[in-house]
């Protein structure tokens, strides 16, 4: 009997739908990357992406994608192939691991043909999950109450680019989504050009005043971004952004700018300032006068 399982996949790059029939215990895999790379499966060369193989045995496989551009980082990981289904791997390769992103989709059979289940894991952990635009929880996420058929899964987290994946939920199978989000880039700071000072006689040497370099605000978060409590929401509609400082003081060094309306994990309060995590593992202070705390 032919078992048809179709995946519709969409992330930063658009992939075509694939509905492939398999017999018995055979399984298939589709591996794509941007830019292209050479693929090995269980240390055996499988050619250049995109790679599609069928008639494989169900089980666990080691996959490695080595970019043709040697300035980019390779990706490797373990994937699971289930009889009668296609496992899909899609990777965006990058110079640094924090800018790389991608996902793996695979099915596992359930004990009942009428059951459906969706499991979602992510890197980083505890990112917001939206299903068809509706908040559903945080990763690691599991649900057995999602209707079968096509759905849009959106993963969002402060300091990371949104990840959008479209996949079909099939009766009798658990859909597993393993996703990696890319960190948001902060624009490189311009290097100040030294200005020669005019020499003037003075009994006491004076220190040249430092001019802070312009800091570009972080990329605007998705309007659907959700952050677990406690968190703060930025309220700076007049300027549209708020300074993040190294210490809880208006004279402290400015290290970033955050946008009006965006949300960030709250850490603590000190002297009218909130400490927040404005990017993963990066903390700073914002004025409590221009933010709302939700505990």
N, C-alpha and C positions, 0 to 999 in steps of 0.2 A: 504494500500500500504506500502510496506516495504521500509524504507529509510536507506541506508547504508552510514555511514560516517566512514572512516578509519583514524586513527592517527598512524604515525610512529614516535616514540620518541627516541631521543638519547641525553644523557648528559654525565656526568662523568661515569655513569653506563649505560649499554645498556639494553633497554627494547624491547620486541618483539612487532611486529605490531599487531594491533587488529582491525578487521573489524566485527562489531556486528550489526545484524538487530534489529530494534525496530518497534513496532506497535504504530500508533496514537501518543499520547502525552507522551509516556514513555521515560525515559532517563536513562543513566548509568554513573557510576563513577569507575575509577581505581585509587587506591592509593598505592604507593610503597614508601619504604624508605630504606636507608642503614645507619646504621644497622637496624634490624627489630624493630618495635614498635607496641604498642597497639593503635587501632584506635577507636575514637568515632565520630559519625555523629549526630549532634543535640543532644549531650550529651548521646546518646545511644551507647553501645558497639557494634562494628562491627568486632571484632576479631583482629588478628595480620596481619601485612603487609606481603605479598601483599594482598590487599582487592579488590574484584571486586563485584559490585552490579549492577543489572539492574532492569527494571520495577519500577523505581523511578519516582516520580512526578517532573516535571520541576519546577525550582525555586532556591532559595538561601539556602545554607546549611552551618552550622558551623562544621569544621573538626579540630580534634586535634590528633596529633601523639605523644604518650608518649613512649620514647625509653625504651627498656628492660634494657639497661645499664643506671642505675640511675645517672651516672656521666655526661651524655649528656643532653643537653637542649631539651625540647619538642618543637614542632612546632604546631601552630594553626592559622587558617585563615578561611576566607569566600570563598566559591566556588559557581559557577553558573552552574546549569544543564539545558540544552536546549533539548526540545523534539526531539527525533530521533538521538541524538548524545551521544558521550561518553566524559565526562570531565576527564582529566588525571592530577593527582597530583604526583610529584616525589620529594622527599626531601632527602638531605644528612644531617644527624644529626651530631652535633659536641658539643664539650665541651663548646665553647663560641659562642655567636650569630654571631660574625664577620667571623667565619670559617664555618658556616653552609651555604648551598646553595640549590637551587632547582628551580622548575618551576611548573606552573599550565597552562594547555591548555584547552580552551573551545570554543565552537561555539555559535554564535548568528545569528538568521535568518535575512536576508535582505529583502527588499521589492521587489526584482527582482531575479528570478532564474538564470539570466545571470551575475549578479554582483558578484565580489569577493572583499574581504577587509581583511587587516591584521593590527591589532593593537598590539603594543609591549610596555609594561611598565617594569620598572626595578628598583631594589634597588642595588646600588645607581642609582640616576637619571643621565641623560645625558651621557650614555655610547654609544660607537660606535656600529652601527648595520651593519653587512655584510650579504647579501643574496646571497647564492651560491658563496661566496668568493668575491663579489663585494660590495664596500662601498655603503650604502643606506641612511645614515643619523644617527641621534642620538635619543635616547629615551627621552620623549615619542614619539613613531614612529607610523605613520599611512599611509597606502597606499592602493589605489584601482586599481593599475596598475600592480599587480603581477599576473603572469599566474597561472591558476589552476594546481594542481598537487603537487608532493613532492618537498620540498625545504629545504635547510640547512640554519639556522639562527645562526649567530655567534655574540655574545655580548662581547666586550672587553673594558677595562678601565685601566688606569695606577693604579698600586697598587692592582689589583684584578686578579683572575684567569679567563681565558677565559671561557665562557659558550657556549656550542654548543647544539642546539636543532634542530631536524629534524621533520617536521610536514607537513601534506598535506593541501593545500589550496583548499577548495571545492566551486564550483559555488553555489550562493544563500546563502552563509554564510560568516560571519565575523569571522576570526580566531583570538582569543585573546591569547596572550602569556604574562604571568606575571612571570618574572624571578628575582631571587636573586643571585648575584655573591658573591663568597667567597673572603675574603681578602687574599693577598699573605703573607706568613709567612716570617719573618726575623729570621734567625738562632739565637738561644740564644747565647749571648756573653759569652765567657769563663771567669770564675772568676779568676783574677790574684792571683797567689800564693805569699804570702808575703815572702820576702827574708830578713833574718836577716842582719843588717848592722854591719860591724866591727867597734867597738868603737875606735876612734882616738882622741887624745887630740886636742882641737881647742878652740881658744879664742872666736870665733863666731859660734854658732850652725848653721848648714847648713840643708836646707830642702831636703829630699830625692827626686830625680827626678822621676816623674810619668811616667810609661810606658803604653801607650795606648793599650787597648785590641784590638785584631783583629776584624774587622767588615766584615761580609760576604756580598758581593753585593746582592742587591735585585734580585729576580728571573727575568730572561730575559723576556721582553714583547713579545707578538706575533708580528710577522712581519707585520701583518695586522692591528695592533692597530692604531686607529685614535684618535686625541685629538683636541677639538675645540680651535681655536685661541683666545688669544695669547698662544703660547707654545714654549718650547725650545727642541732642539734635541741635545743629548750628542755627542760630537766629541772627543773621546779619544781612537783612534784605537790602539795606541802603548800599553797602559796598558790594554785596554778592559773595563775599568771602570773609574769612577770619584768620588772623595770624596764629600760628602755633609756635610757642616759644620753648626754649630749652629749660628754663626755670620759671617758677610762678611769680614773674615780675614783668612789668611793662618795659623795663630796660634790658631784659635778658635777650640773648641772641634769637633771632627769628629763624626757625628751621624748616617751616613749611607753611602753606596756606590751605585751608579747607573751605569747601563751598557751602553757601547758605542752603539749609534744608537737608544736608547730608548727616548721616548717623555714624557714631563711633563708639566702640566699647569704652565704658567709664572705669577708671582705676581708683582715683581718690580725689579729695578736696583739700585745698590748702589756701588760706588767706584770700578767698574770693576767686580762686582759680580751680579749674577741673583738669586733672591729668587724664589724657585719653591715649588710646592706641590708634594713631592715625594711619599707620601701615603695620603689616605683620612684624612684630618684635621691635617696632619703633614707637616710642612714647614721647609725648610732649604736653605742654600746658596751654590751655585756652582760658580766656576771661569768662567767668561764670555769668557775667552780665549779658553775654551774647550767646548763651546756650541754655537749653532746657534739659534737666536731668530726669530720666525715667528709671525708677528702681523697682 
